[in-house]
């Protein structure tokens, strides 16, 4: 039987590593035409070479409005439509509020919140046209905030809130909105944290449990996008079994 994702044009942001990379590969495996976007062009090229189906790489920096507009326009120019957006690009710089380097807060807000909002905004007219789907990768940190993750959590609560407004505005046009909220996934995400105490704590948490793998979240994305048109899986929360 033909997959319902066959020949769907899907833009995946943050496809150069981790969850985005796994989602791009899983969607390609289902027959989707995947546009893999991110800043690290070499990584994207390696991914394209591994893809089982049609995949193209596009350089994207979600913190640059022109880059966002260019990529979304280029997808539509090349393939004639956009059927789904997997808005996944993100950055975590864990740290306590006391003595925080607030430049790190700005980077997270510009990437996780404003960057994601910009991509969703640029994609919306095309998703309306295709009666498509918007997948937003948020986090368990978008549901429960914790010490050491104030700014990151603020961006994830924020993007979940944005996605709910998007859902209410886009639903009348037949556009589905899906928020995916992963718990601890073994990726490069924690490597960017500059605070050594936080890095060590994250490594300890990772070692204390059977963490999720990027493919576990990719499977959730494929599940939601593969549903028949009348089914909107609006929210998926996936934690490692061992995570409190
Ligand atoms: P990775 O660090 O492996 O992936 C992050 C991706 O985001 C990279 O592909 C990176 O690509 C991209 N990215 C970062 N900044 C930008 C930017 N300015 N413009 C475009 N792309 C950018 O981590 P994960 O796979 O774990 O993270 C993916 C998403 O999942 C994030 O939104 C994260 O918050 C979320 N998440 C992760 C969890 C985890 O435990 N790992 C848990 C819950 C949510 P490049 O550097 O090439 O631009």
Boltz pocket constraint, residues with backbone or C-beta under 6 A from the ligand:
constraints:
  - pocket:
      binder: B
      contacts: [[A, 13], [A, 14], [A, 15], [A, 16], [A, 17], [A, 18], [A, 19], [A, 20], [A, 37], [A, 38], [A, 39], [A, 40], [A, 41], [A, 43], [A, 60], [A, 61], [A, 62], [A, 63], [A, 87], [A, 88], [A, 89], [A, 90], [A, 91], [A, 92], [A, 111], [A, 115], [A, 137], [A, 138], [A, 139], [A, 140], [A, 181], [A, 182], [A, 183], [A, 184], [A, 185], [A, 186], [A, 187], [A, 188], [A, 189], [A, 190]]
      max_distance: 6.0
